[in-house]
Amino acid sequence: MIVRMLRLMAVAAVASLVSSGLLAQSGTDVPAAGQSPKIDAIKERGALRAAAIGEFPWLPENTTGSGPQFSGPAWMLAEEYARRLGVELQVVPVSHETKVPILATGEADISIAPLAVTPARQEVVDFVVYSRSSLCMFGLADNPKLKDVKSVDDLNQEGLTMAYFTGTPPETWAPTRFPKVTMKGVAGSGANAPIEEILAKRADFATIDNVAWPQLAKQVPGLVSFPGGDECLQSTEMSTDVGLAVAKGDAVFRDWLQAVYDDVKEEVTKAELELLKGNQ
């Protein structure tokens, strides 16, 4: 009898903690009413409002007129958030100028417009980082100077020339990454990389955004990347975090968004890689 009474008391105590919100929930459980003003507002509205503007490969826009408006890892996350909240996903179109400020006005709950994480932005919004932008190096596959180059580190040798667009981040990054290499700055041409310098053999290798490499490799046969293959798509060279953003002031909402991402991280990363590979 005493054991049974103790068990009943334990069950009652747990029930009391759950109802009061004092018992720790799983990080991916939707926070109970009263814990997050933002989640309460979303559920009352019946819609998760997501600020969006298309950008490959994180949020490609579907312009066919049928099917989902967007795809990609950011869209995948937004759909997952809405599903777990039990609400519809509502797109709020934005421009590059308004994709961050719109969070402060409350017109959007999250901004899934792909955002590079910068100190200035971190002062006004919180991020859920799900990707990164980075650089690959590339050159002519039949360049004898690159015959024994197997890695990015191997490019740091005397006798090689690297081309870059002046006024872009690689201008200050490259001399520290490749101190033995001769640097050749050229004026921007509107292209993703100074491919003309490589084809004319005025330079041995150049930089390109990892997300732009598959398309360049498709358009210009005979090129080789460093790192090679899928490692280029997942390069960490001159890496900048990319994420979705929420307004500061609701830590419970932010932490729940992060926990859900952590729960589906593998699927999100796989979706982005498949998009990049599909562009080859």
C-alpha positions as CSV (number, residue, x, y, z in Angstrom):
1,M,0.0,0.0,0.0
2,I,2.8,2.4,0.9
3,V,4.6,1.7,-2.4
4,R,1.5,2.3,-4.3
5,M,0.9,5.6,-2.6
6,L,4.4,6.7,-3.3
7,R,4.0,5.9,-7.0
8,L,0.7,7.8,-7.2
9,M,2.4,10.8,-5.5
10,A,5.3,10.7,-8.0
11,V,2.9,10.6,-10.9
12,A,1.0,13.5,-9.5
13,A,4.2,15.5,-9.0
14,V,5.3,14.9,-12.6
15,A,1.9,15.9,-13.8
16,S,2.1,19.1,-11.8
17,L,5.5,20.0,-13.2
18,V,4.3,19.4,-16.7
19,S,1.2,21.6,-16.3
20,S,3.3,24.3,-14.7
21,G,5.9,24.2,-17.5
22,L,8.7,23.6,-14.9
23,L,9.6,20.1,-16.3
24,A,12.2,20.4,-19.1
25,Q,10.7,19.6,-22.5
26,S,12.5,18.1,-25.4
27,G,14.2,20.9,-27.4
28,T,12.1,20.2,-30.4
29,D,8.8,20.2,-28.6
30,V,6.7,23.3,-29.4
31,P,6.9,25.5,-26.3
32,A,3.7,25.6,-24.3
33,A,1.5,28.6,-24.4
34,G,2.9,31.6,-22.4
35,Q,6.5,30.7,-22.9
36,S,7.1,32.4,-26.3
37,P,5.2,35.5,-27.3
38,K,6.1,34.9,-31.0
39,I,5.0,31.3,-31.0
40,D,1.7,32.3,-29.3
41,A,1.1,34.9,-31.9
42,I,1.9,32.5,-34.8
43,K,-0.5,29.9,-33.5
44,E,-3.2,32.4,-32.8
45,R,-2.8,33.7,-36.4
46,G,-2.6,30.2,-37.8
47,A,0.3,31.2,-40.1
48,L,4.1,31.4,-39.9
49,R,5.0,34.5,-41.9
50,A,8.4,34.0,-43.6
51,A,10.2,36.9,-45.4
52,A,11.7,35.5,-48.6
53,I,13.6,36.4,-51.7
54,G,15.0,33.8,-54.0
55,E,18.7,33.0,-54.0
56,F,20.5,29.9,-55.3
57,P,21.2,27.4,-53.7
58,W,19.6,28.3,-50.4
59,L,16.2,29.5,-51.6
60,P,15.7,29.0,-55.3
61,E,12.5,30.5,-56.6
62,N,10.1,28.5,-58.7
63,T,8.9,30.6,-61.6
64,T,7.0,27.9,-63.4
65,G,3.6,28.9,-61.9
66,S,3.0,25.5,-60.4
67,G,4.2,23.7,-57.3
68,P,5.8,25.3,-54.2
69,Q,7.0,28.9,-54.6
70,F,10.5,28.1,-53.4
71,S,12.8,25.1,-52.7
72,G,16.1,24.6,-51.1
73,P,17.4,24.2,-47.5
74,A,15.8,27.5,-46.2
75,W,12.4,26.5,-47.6
76,M,12.8,23.0,-46.2
77,L,13.3,24.5,-42.8
78,A,10.5,26.9,-43.0
79,E,8.1,24.1,-44.0
80,E,9.3,22.0,-41.1
81,Y,8.7,24.9,-38.7
82,A,5.2,25.5,-39.9
83,R,4.4,21.7,-39.9
84,R,5.5,21.4,-36.2
85,L,3.6,24.5,-35.2
86,G,0.5,23.2,-37.0
87,V,0.1,26.3,-39.0
88,E,0.3,27.3,-42.7
89,L,3.5,28.8,-44.2
90,Q,2.9,32.3,-45.5
91,V,5.5,34.0,-47.7
92,V,6.1,37.7,-47.3
93,P,8.0,39.0,-50.3
94,V,11.0,41.3,-49.5
95,S,13.9,43.0,-51.2
96,H,17.5,42.8,-50.3
97,E,17.1,46.1,-48.4
98,T,14.1,45.0,-46.3
99,K,14.9,41.3,-45.6
100,V,16.4,42.2,-42.2
101,P,14.5,45.3,-41.1
102,I,11.1,43.6,-41.7
103,L,11.7,41.5,-38.6
104,A,11.8,44.6,-36.4
105,T,8.4,45.7,-37.7
106,G,6.8,42.4,-36.9
107,E,5.5,41.9,-40.4
108,A,7.5,38.7,-40.6
109,D,8.2,36.1,-38.0
110,I,11.4,34.8,-39.6
111,S,13.5,35.8,-42.5
112,I,14.4,32.8,-44.7
113,A,16.0,35.1,-47.3
114,P,19.5,33.8,-47.2
115,L,21.7,36.0,-45.0
116,A,25.4,36.1,-44.5
117,V,26.1,36.3,-40.8
118,T,28.0,39.6,-40.1
119,P,28.7,41.3,-36.8
120,A,26.5,44.2,-37.8
121,R,23.5,41.9,-38.4
122,Q,24.2,40.0,-35.2
123,E,23.6,43.1,-33.3
124,V,20.0,43.4,-34.5
125,V,18.9,39.8,-35.2
126,D,19.5,36.2,-34.0
127,F,20.6,33.6,-36.6
128,V,20.0,29.9,-37.2
129,V,23.0,29.0,-39.3
130,Y,22.3,26.2,-41.7
131,S,25.0,26.7,-44.4
132,R,28.0,28.7,-45.5
133,S,29.4,30.4,-48.5
134,S,33.0,29.8,-49.3
135,L,35.6,29.7,-52.1
136,C,37.1,27.1,-54.4
137,M,40.2,27.5,-56.5
138,F,40.2,26.4,-60.2
139,G,42.5,26.2,-63.1
140,L,43.1,24.3,-66.4
141,A,43.2,20.6,-65.9
142,D,46.1,20.3,-68.5
143,N,48.2,23.0,-66.9
144,P,51.5,21.2,-66.2
145,K,52.1,23.5,-63.2
146,L,49.1,22.0,-61.5
147,K,49.9,18.4,-62.4
148,D,51.1,17.5,-58.8
149,V,48.6,19.8,-57.0
150,K,46.3,17.6,-54.9
151,S,44.9,20.1,-52.4
152,V,44.4,23.8,-51.8
153,D,47.6,23.8,-49.6
154,D,49.6,22.5,-52.6
155,L,48.8,25.7,-54.5
156,N,50.9,27.8,-52.2
157,Q,54.1,27.5,-54.2
158,E,56.4,29.9,-56.0
159,G,56.0,29.9,-59.8
160,L,52.2,30.0,-59.7
161,T,50.0,33.0,-60.4
162,M,46.6,33.6,-59.0
163,A,44.0,35.9,-60.5
164,Y,41.2,37.7,-58.6
165,F,38.8,40.6,-59.1
166,T,40.1,43.8,-57.5
167,G,37.9,45.2,-54.8
168,T,36.5,41.8,-53.8
169,P,37.2,39.9,-50.5
170,P,39.8,37.6,-52.1
171,E,42.0,40.6,-52.7
172,T,42.9,40.8,-49.0
173,W,42.4,37.1,-48.2
174,A,44.5,35.5,-50.9
175,P,47.9,37.0,-50.0
176,T,47.7,35.5,-46.5
177,R,46.4,32.2,-47.7
178,F,49.0,31.9,-50.5
179,P,52.0,34.0,-49.5
180,K,54.3,32.3,-52.0
181,V,52.0,32.9,-55.0
182,T,52.2,35.8,-57.4
183,M,48.9,37.8,-57.2
184,K,47.2,39.3,-60.3
185,G,44.3,41.6,-59.7
186,V,42.0,42.3,-62.7
187,A,38.9,44.5,-63.1
188,G,35.6,42.8,-62.6
189,S,33.8,41.7,-65.7
190,G,30.4,40.7,-64.3
191,A,31.4,37.1,-64.4
192,N,31.6,34.8,-61.4
193,A,35.4,34.5,-61.7
194,P,38.3,35.8,-63.8
195,I,38.0,32.9,-66.2
196,E,39.6,34.8,-69.1
197,E,42.9,35.0,-67.2
198,I,42.9,31.2,-66.8
199,L,41.9,30.4,-70.4
200,A,44.5,32.9,-71.7
201,K,47.1,31.3,-69.4
202,R,47.9,34.6,-67.8
203,A,47.2,33.0,-64.4
204,D,47.4,29.4,-63.2
205,F,44.4,29.5,-60.8
206,A,41.7,31.8,-59.6
207,T,38.9,31.9,-57.0
208,I,35.2,31.3,-57.4
209,D,32.3,31.0,-55.0
210,N,31.7,27.3,-54.3
211,V,28.0,27.6,-55.3
212,A,29.0,29.0,-58.7
213,W,31.6,26.4,-59.5
214,P,29.2,23.6,-60.8
215,Q,27.8,26.0,-63.5
216,L,31.3,27.2,-64.6
217,A,32.5,23.7,-64.8
218,K,29.5,22.8,-67.0
219,Q,30.0,25.9,-69.3
220,V,33.8,25.6,-69.6
221,P,35.1,22.1,-70.0
222,G,38.7,21.3,-69.1
223,L,38.8,22.9,-65.7
224,V,39.8,21.4,-62.4
225,S,38.8,22.6,-58.9
226,F,40.7,22.6,-55.6
227,P,39.4,21.1,-53.4
228,G,38.1,18.6,-56.0
229,G,34.7,17.0,-56.5
230,D,32.1,17.4,-53.7
231,E,34.8,18.8,-51.4
232,C,34.7,22.0,-53.5
233,L,30.9,22.3,-52.9
234,Q,31.6,21.9,-49.1
235,S,34.8,24.0,-49.1
236,T,35.7,25.9,-45.9
237,E,38.1,28.4,-47.7
238,M,37.2,32.0,-46.7
239,S,34.0,30.6,-45.2
240,T,31.1,32.8,-44.2
241,D,28.1,31.4,-42.3
242,V,24.7,31.7,-43.9
243,G,21.4,31.4,-42.0
244,L,17.9,32.5,-41.4
245,A,17.1,35.3,-39.0
246,V,14.6,36.2,-36.2
247,A,14.2,39.3,-34.2
248,K,15.9,39.5,-30.9
249,G,13.9,39.4,-27.7
250,D,12.3,35.9,-27.8
251,A,15.0,33.4,-26.7
252,V,12.5,30.6,-26.4
253,F,11.5,31.0,-30.1
254,R,15.1,31.3,-31.2
255,D,16.2,28.2,-29.2
256,W,13.2,26.1,-30.6
257,L,14.1,27.1,-34.2
258,Q,17.7,26.0,-33.5
259,A,16.7,22.7,-31.9
260,V,14.4,21.8,-34.9
261,Y,17.3,22.6,-37.3
262,D,19.6,20.4,-35.3
263,D,17.0,17.7,-35.5
264,V,16.9,17.8,-39.3
265,K,20.4,19.1,-40.1
266,E,21.4,16.0,-42.0
267,E,18.4,16.2,-44.4
268,V,18.9,20.0,-44.9
269,T,22.6,19.6,-45.7
270,K,21.8,16.8,-48.1
271,A,19.2,18.8,-49.9
272,E,21.6,21.7,-50.5
273,L,24.3,19.4,-51.8
274,E,21.9,17.7,-54.2
275,L,20.8,21.1,-55.5
276,L,24.5,22.1,-56.2
277,K,25.3,18.8,-57.8
278,G,22.2,19.0,-59.9
279,N,23.5,22.3,-61.3
280,Q,26.6,20.5,-62.8
